[in-house]
Each structure stands twice: as C-alpha cells, then as structure tokens.
Amino acid sequence: MLKGIAILMMLFLHLFSNPSFADTTTPLLWIGEIPFATVFTRACNPVGFFLVCTGYGLAYSHLHSKLSYKYQLKRVIKLYLNYWLVLSIFVGIGSIFIPEYYPGSLRMIIENYTGWNTDGYNHPAWFLLPYSVLCLTSPLIFRFVDKTGMTVSIIVSFILTFASMYIISRYIAPANAHHEWYSFIFTYFDLLFAFIIGGFVCYKNEVGRIGIDHLRKHQYKVYLLLFLWFITMCFINTSALGPLFLCLFILLFVHLKIGGICRKVLLELGKKSMVMWLVHAFIYGRFFHHFIYGFNYPLLIFLSLVLSSYMVSILIMYLSGLTIGKIGWLNRKS
C-alpha cells in the first residue's frame, strides 16, 4: 500500500509542482496566488516512500538469508530490461509521430538507455541508476547494520543524507552539475537514510516491537495526526526536514486500519507502481500533454493520468511477461 501511495504522490507531484500549469487550466482552490494543488505537492515525497519499501523488502530478505549479490544483480538487470522495453516502445512511436524530437542524437540515446542522463526522454527515470547501485550494494549495507547496530546505522545514514542534501542544494544544483560523476555519489548517499528507515521498520517488525497500542485503538487520532502532518509539510517548504517527516508518516501509517476498496486500490497500484513510474512522464509530457491537461481541473487531470498510466502499465507488463519473463536464468530466484 505504501508503494501505491508513493506512485499517487509521484504523479501528483509531477503534474502540479510547477504553478504555471494554472495558466492553461482552472484550479478551483488557491492559497494566496499559488494553486492549492502546487502547495499540496510539498507533502509529496514519492522517492522516500519507494526507498522505505525497498529497504523493508531487502531487510526481510537479509534476515531470512535470501539477500545475495547474484540475486540483486538479476533484479537490477530485470529492472533495466523493463526500462529499455518502455523506452523502445515510446521512442519507437515517437520516432514516427514526433521525428523532430525522437530518437535524438546518439549521445541522447546512450545517456537515456544507461540512465546516466534521462532528461532527454524520461526525467523521472533519474532515480533508476542510483537506485540500482543502492540495490547492488544492499548486502554490504546490511552487513554494516548487523556489525554496528541499527541505532548507529540510522545516525550515520542520517548524517550522510543530510550532508549530501546540503551539498546538492548549495553546490551541485546551482551549477547544474547533476550529471557529473561526483553528483551520483552524493545522490546515492542522499537516498540512504530512507532506505535504512525501511530496514529499521522490518527489523522491529520481525521481533514484534513495532506499533503503539493507543494509536491502534484510537484511529481518529491517527487520522488527525496525519492531517496535521500534511498541513505541516505543505507550509514548511524545506527538504531539510524531509527525513524526519518521512519517519513520522511511516509511524502513523503502520497504525492505520485500511480495508475495503481503498486497500484493494492501493495494493493494485503498488503492484503496477514500477511501470507507472516509467511511463507516466511520456503520457503527460510530449505524447498526450494537451489531452491530460485538457481535463482542466486538477482532480480530473490527476485521475486521468492515474488511469491512463495504469492502463498502459497493464500492456507493458503483459509484453514484459512475453519477453523478459521468458528468460529462464533471469527469473530463477536461486
């Protein structure tokens, strides 16, 4: 369900983070001179949520002696093959209908297919390369956790992440040096804290220590605190507090009793989240920009992108099963 929330946050963030969307649409709610949808994006931290989920899953594998470099390498290869499948489909179609932009120069093709610089085709895929390196080094990370203890690991990862955030915001971003080799090192450490938090939740859950009974028994307090969390995130616009607020959200979320259609929808979106991440920018960007924003109102625009990304992800996953899914050695878990 966290992955389902993360993909919803990602789509909303990318649609409305730039208030200029209001120039051609009709936002109904405004905070001063800023559309409410843009203010709301400040509470969206999809990358952090995906990292928590990944940290939890890989920590679980580690605790059950199933985490290995070989399996992580297969996992990264499968991720890249799915990414290449998405690129090949959209760039192939774009070469026919938007030949002035696709496929672009040889450098653009190489940079996008490797994940080194995805601005040319699919900007949200910037996460692909550092995420893959994080997965490949996860066995080493959890060895460090076991050797030093979770408390020390959280402190070290927080310091590294906070320092990286500072360097990126003060030096790398102003110099537009996001694609220099040293930038990837800082980006890697920038992702580390949320990953470790996911591992921490798993470690505690395995020994049955996670949870506050009072919150489980008083659900209205959880919803009230989540509401206050969102309000705070919307009006304290700083990434410095991001890791802290991520921890608070996870703590509150694990106490929610979510059932019915809401649970089913979040679980289904979570299963499709990886492909929706890889395809949604093509849909609302150069391919169907006017169609998506043509729904005029932010809620309808958002729902149209969620639905179209979900439908395309079904097709992509079907094609992936027919091709990537047939590679025997890649799909064996041993």
Secondary structure per residue as TSV (DSSP state, phi and psi in degrees):
chain	resnum	aa	ss	phi	psi
A	1	M	-	360.0	-34.3
A	2	L	H	-61.6	-38.8
A	3	K	H	-65.2	-35.9
A	4	G	H	-64.2	-43.4
A	5	I	H	-63.4	-40.7
A	6	A	H	-62.2	-43.1
A	7	I	H	-70.7	-33.4
A	8	L	H	-64.7	-42.2
A	9	M	H	-62.3	-41.7
A	10	M	H	-62.5	-47.0
A	11	L	H	-64.0	-42.0
A	12	F	H	-64.7	-43.8
A	13	L	H	-59.0	-47.7
A	14	H	H	-72.3	-26.6
A	15	L	H	-75.4	-38.4
A	16	F	H	-124.9	3.7
A	17	S	S	-63.6	-29.8
A	18	N	S	-94.2	113.9
A	19	P	G	-62.4	-10.1
A	20	S	G	-65.6	-13.4
A	21	F	G	-59.1	-26.1
A	22	A	G	-70.3	-12.7
A	23	D	G	-67.3	-27.3
A	24	T	T	-121.2	4.5
A	25	T	S	-128.3	-173.6
A	26	T	-	-129.0	78.9
A	27	P	-	-64.2	136.6
A	28	L	S	-89.7	-25.7
A	29	L	-	-116.6	136.3
A	30	W	E	-131.6	145.4
A	31	I	E	-111.9	98.0
A	32	G	T	67.0	-121.1
A	33	E	T	-103.0	10.5
A	34	I	E	-111.5	132.6
A	35	P	E	-59.6	141.3
A	36	F	H	-59.1	-34.5
A	37	A	H	-59.2	-38.6
A	38	T	H	-68.8	-40.7
A	39	V	H	-62.0	-40.6
A	40	F	H	-64.0	-29.3
A	41	T	G	-63.5	-19.9
A	42	R	G	-65.7	-21.6
A	43	A	G	-89.9	1.7
A	44	C	-	-97.4	118.6
A	45	N	-	-131.6	66.7
A	46	P	H	-62.3	-37.7
A	47	V	H	-60.9	-43.5
A	48	G	H	-59.0	-41.3
A	49	F	H	-68.3	-41.6
A	50	F	H	-62.3	-37.4
A	51	L	H	-67.8	-39.3
A	52	V	H	-60.7	-45.2
A	53	C	H	-61.6	-43.1
A	54	T	H	-65.2	-44.4
A	55	G	H	-60.1	-41.2
A	56	Y	H	-62.9	-49.4
A	57	G	H	-63.3	-43.0
A	58	L	H	-73.8	-31.7
A	59	A	H	-64.7	-39.5
A	60	Y	H	-61.2	-45.8
A	61	S	H	-61.1	-41.3
A	62	H	H	-63.3	-45.4
A	63	L	H	-66.6	-23.2
A	64	H	T	-104.9	19.9
A	65	S	T	57.0	38.2
A	66	K	-	-117.3	5.3
A	67	L	-	-96.7	120.9
A	68	S	-	-142.4	157.7
A	69	Y	H	-63.0	-38.0
A	70	K	H	-63.0	-45.6
A	71	Y	H	-69.0	-36.8
A	72	Q	H	-67.2	-35.1
A	73	L	H	-63.1	-43.4
A	74	K	H	-60.7	-40.4
A	75	R	H	-62.4	-43.1
A	76	V	H	-69.0	-39.8
A	77	I	H	-61.1	-43.9
A	78	K	H	-62.0	-40.3
A	79	L	H	-61.8	-46.2
A	80	Y	H	-66.3	-38.4
A	81	L	H	-63.3	-40.1
A	82	N	H	-66.4	-38.7
A	83	Y	H	-62.9	-43.4
A	84	W	H	-66.1	-34.6
A	85	L	H	-62.5	-46.7
A	86	V	H	-61.5	-46.6
A	87	L	H	-60.5	-45.6
A	88	S	H	-61.9	-39.6
A	89	I	H	-67.1	-51.7
A	90	F	H	-73.2	-38.9
A	91	V	H	-69.1	-36.4
A	92	G	H	-62.2	-46.7
A	93	I	H	-65.0	-41.8
A	94	G	H	-62.8	-33.2
A	95	S	H	-63.8	-26.0
A	96	I	H	-86.0	-45.0
A	97	F	H	-98.7	-22.1
A	98	I	-	-131.6	59.9
A	99	P	T	-64.5	-19.6
A	100	E	T	-71.9	-12.8
A	101	Y	T	-118.7	-40.9
A	102	Y	S	-105.0	144.4
A	103	P	S	-85.2	-3.8
A	104	G	-	82.8	-165.7
A	105	S	-	-76.3	165.6
A	106	L	H	-61.4	-38.0
A	107	R	H	-63.0	-42.5
A	108	M	H	-61.4	-42.3
A	109	I	H	-61.9	-48.7
A	110	I	H	-63.6	-46.4
A	111	E	H	-62.7	-39.6
A	112	N	H	-74.4	-39.8
A	113	Y	H	-71.4	-28.2
A	114	T	H	-83.5	-19.7
A	115	G	T	87.4	5.3
A	116	W	S	-68.7	-42.1
A	117	N	-	-144.7	104.3
A	118	T	-	-98.8	8.4
A	119	D	T	-61.0	-32.9
A	120	G	T	-65.2	-37.4
A	121	Y	T	-111.2	-51.0
A	122	N	-	-149.3	84.1
A	123	H	G	-54.3	-42.2
A	124	P	G	-59.7	-14.4
A	125	A	G	-78.5	5.0
A	126	W	G	-56.0	-27.2
A	127	F	G	-71.8	-19.0
A	128	L	H	-60.8	-52.4
A	129	L	H	-67.4	-52.6
A	130	P	H	-63.1	-34.0
A	131	Y	H	-64.2	-41.7
A	132	S	H	-63.8	-42.0
A	133	V	H	-64.0	-39.3
A	134	L	H	-61.2	-43.4
A	135	C	H	-63.9	-42.3
A	136	L	H	-66.2	-31.1
A	137	T	T	-94.8	1.9
A	138	S	H	-58.8	-37.8
A	139	P	H	-59.3	-38.4
A	140	L	H	-67.0	-40.1
A	141	I	H	-61.7	-45.1
A	142	F	H	-75.1	-22.6
A	143	R	H	-66.3	-40.9
A	144	F	H	-62.5	-41.5
A	145	V	H	-61.1	-45.8
A	146	D	H	-65.9	-33.5
A	147	K	H	-78.0	-38.9
A	148	T	H	-100.0	-19.0
A	149	G	-	98.0	154.5
A	150	M	H	-68.1	-37.1
A	151	T	H	-61.2	-48.8
A	152	V	H	-62.4	-40.4
A	153	S	H	-63.2	-40.7
A	154	I	H	-65.1	-44.0
A	155	I	H	-63.5	-46.7
A	156	V	H	-62.8	-45.9
A	157	S	H	-65.5	-36.4
A	158	F	H	-64.4	-44.1
A	159	I	H	-62.3	-45.3
A	160	L	H	-64.0	-42.1
A	161	T	H	-67.3	-45.2
A	162	F	H	-63.9	-41.8
A	163	A	H	-64.5	-40.9
A	164	S	H	-65.7	-41.9
A	165	M	H	-58.4	-42.3
A	166	Y	H	-64.2	-46.9
A	167	I	H	-64.5	-41.7
A	168	I	I	-63.7	-46.0
A	169	S	I	-72.2	-32.6
A	170	R	I	-93.0	-27.6
A	171	Y	I	-123.4	-49.0
A	172	I	I	-72.9	-48.9
A	173	A	T	-63.0	-47.1
A	174	P	T	-60.8	-29.8
A	175	A	T	-89.2	0.6
A	176	N	T	51.4	45.6
A	177	A	-	-107.4	32.0
A	178	H	T	-62.1	-22.4
A	179	H	T	-109.1	14.8
A	180	E	S	-79.0	155.7
A	181	W	H	-60.5	-38.7
A	182	Y	H	-70.0	-24.7
A	183	S	H	-62.6	-36.1
A	184	F	H	-67.1	-31.3
A	185	I	H	-64.4	-46.5
A	186	F	H	-68.9	-34.6
A	187	T	H	-64.0	-39.6
A	188	Y	H	-58.5	-49.0
A	189	F	H	-70.7	-26.6
A	190	D	H	-62.5	-30.8
A	191	L	H	-84.7	-12.4
A	192	L	H	-67.3	-41.5
A	193	F	H	-63.1	-47.2
A	194	A	H	-61.7	-36.7
A	195	F	H	-62.6	-45.3
A	196	I	H	-65.7	-36.6
A	197	I	H	-60.9	-41.4
A	198	G	H	-60.7	-41.5
A	199	G	H	-64.2	-39.5
A	200	F	H	-60.8	-45.2
A	201	V	H	-60.1	-41.2
A	202	C	H	-65.8	-46.2
A	203	Y	H	-56.8	-46.2
A	204	K	H	-68.7	-37.5
A	205	N	H	-66.7	-33.8
A	206	E	H	-66.2	-28.4
A	207	V	T	-103.9	9.9
A	208	G	T	71.4	28.3
A	209	R	-	-102.6	-3.9
A	210	I	-	-86.2	139.9
A	211	G	-	120.3	148.7
A	212	I	-	-122.6	112.0
A	213	D	H	-56.0	-38.3
A	214	H	H	-60.0	-40.9
A	215	L	H	-70.8	-37.2
A	216	R	H	-63.8	-33.3
A	217	K	H	-83.6	-18.3
A	218	H	-	-125.9	78.8
A	219	Q	H	-61.9	-31.6
A	220	Y	H	-62.0	-30.4
A	221	K	H	-69.9	-35.3
A	222	V	H	-64.4	-45.9
A	223	Y	H	-64.9	-38.1
A	224	L	H	-63.8	-44.5
A	225	L	H	-65.9	-37.8
A	226	L	H	-64.7	-39.3
A	227	F	H	-62.0	-46.0
A	228	L	H	-62.8	-36.1
A	229	W	H	-60.2	-48.1
A	230	F	H	-64.6	-42.6
A	231	I	H	-60.4	-44.7
A	232	T	H	-62.7	-44.4
A	233	M	H	-62.7	-37.3
A	234	C	H	-68.5	-31.6
A	235	F	H	-111.3	-2.6
A	236	I	S	-112.2	88.7
A	237	N	-	-87.9	75.3
A	238	T	-	-144.5	134.9
A	239	S	G	-76.7	-13.3
A	240	A	G	-62.1	-31.9
A	241	L	G	-92.1	1.3
A	242	G	H	-53.3	-50.9
A	243	P	H	-59.3	-39.4
A	244	L	H	-64.4	-46.6
A	245	F	H	-69.7	-28.8
A	246	L	H	-63.0	-44.9
A	247	C	H	-59.2	-44.0
A	248	L	H	-63.3	-41.1
A	249	F	H	-63.5	-45.9
A	250	I	H	-60.4	-43.3
A	251	L	H	-58.7	-43.3
A	252	L	H	-72.6	-40.0
A	253	F	H	-62.8	-38.5
A	254	V	T	-68.8	-9.1
A	255	H	T	-98.0	-5.1
A	256	L	-	-76.3	140.1
A	257	K	-	-101.4	96.0
A	258	I	-	-106.2	125.2
A	259	G	-	-139.6	-170.7
A	260	G	H	63.4	-148.0
A	261	I	H	-65.9	-33.5
A	262	C	H	-61.6	-44.9
A	263	R	H	-62.7	-44.2
A	264	K	H	-63.5	-41.6
A	265	V	H	-65.8	-45.9
A	266	L	H	-64.6	-39.7
A	267	L	H	-65.2	-41.9
A	268	E	H	-66.3	-43.6
A	269	L	H	-64.3	-36.3
A	270	G	H	-61.2	-38.7
A	271	K	H	-67.3	-31.1
A	272	K	H	-97.8	0.8
A	273	S	H	-60.5	-38.2
A	274	M	H	-61.7	-46.9
A	275	V	H	-72.9	-37.0
A	276	M	H	-61.3	-37.3
A	277	W	H	-59.1	-42.3
A	278	L	H	-79.3	-20.6
A	279	V	H	-107.0	-21.6
A	280	H	H	-65.2	-32.6
A	281	A	H	-68.1	-33.1
A	282	F	H	-63.7	-38.6
A	283	I	I	-69.7	-50.5
A	284	Y	I	-86.0	-7.7
A	285	G	I	-89.3	-113.8
A	286	R	I	-75.4	-23.7
A	287	F	I	-82.8	-52.7
A	288	F	T	-130.2	36.8
A	289	H	H	-56.8	-51.5
A	290	H	H	-67.9	-33.5
A	291	F	H	-66.1	-48.7
A	292	I	H	-64.5	-52.2
A	293	Y	H	-74.1	-11.3
A	294	G	T	-68.4	-13.3
A	295	F	T	-72.9	-9.0
A	296	N	-	75.0	-45.9
A	297	Y	S	-99.9	135.9
A	298	P	H	-49.9	-43.6
A	299	L	H	-63.6	-42.4
A	300	L	H	-70.0	-38.1
A	301	I	H	-60.3	-46.5
A	302	F	H	-62.0	-48.0
A	303	L	H	-63.6	-36.5
A	304	S	H	-65.6	-38.1
A	305	L	H	-71.6	-39.9
A	306	V	H	-60.1	-48.5
A	307	L	H	-66.0	-45.3
A	308	S	H	-67.2	-39.8
A	309	S	H	-64.5	-39.2
A	310	Y	H	-64.5	-45.1
A	311	M	H	-64.5	-42.1
A	312	V	H	-65.7	-36.6
A	313	S	H	-63.9	-33.4
A	314	I	H	-61.7	-45.7
A	315	L	H	-64.5	-45.0
A	316	I	H	-62.3	-43.0
A	317	M	H	-67.2	-32.4
A	318	Y	H	-66.0	-47.2
A	319	L	H	-64.5	-36.0
A	320	S	H	-63.2	-40.3
A	321	G	H	-64.1	-33.9
A	322	L	H	-75.9	-20.7
A	323	T	T	-115.7	-73.3
A	324	I	G	-63.1	-36.6
A	325	G	G	-66.1	-13.9
A	326	K	G	-92.5	-3.2
A	327	I	-	-82.8	100.8
A	328	G	H	-57.3	-53.4
A	329	W	H	-62.6	-28.2
A	330	L	H	-76.6	-24.9
A	331	N	H	-101.9	-2.7
A	332	R	-	-76.4	135.5
A	333	K	-	-81.5	-11.6
A	334	S	-	-81.7	360.0
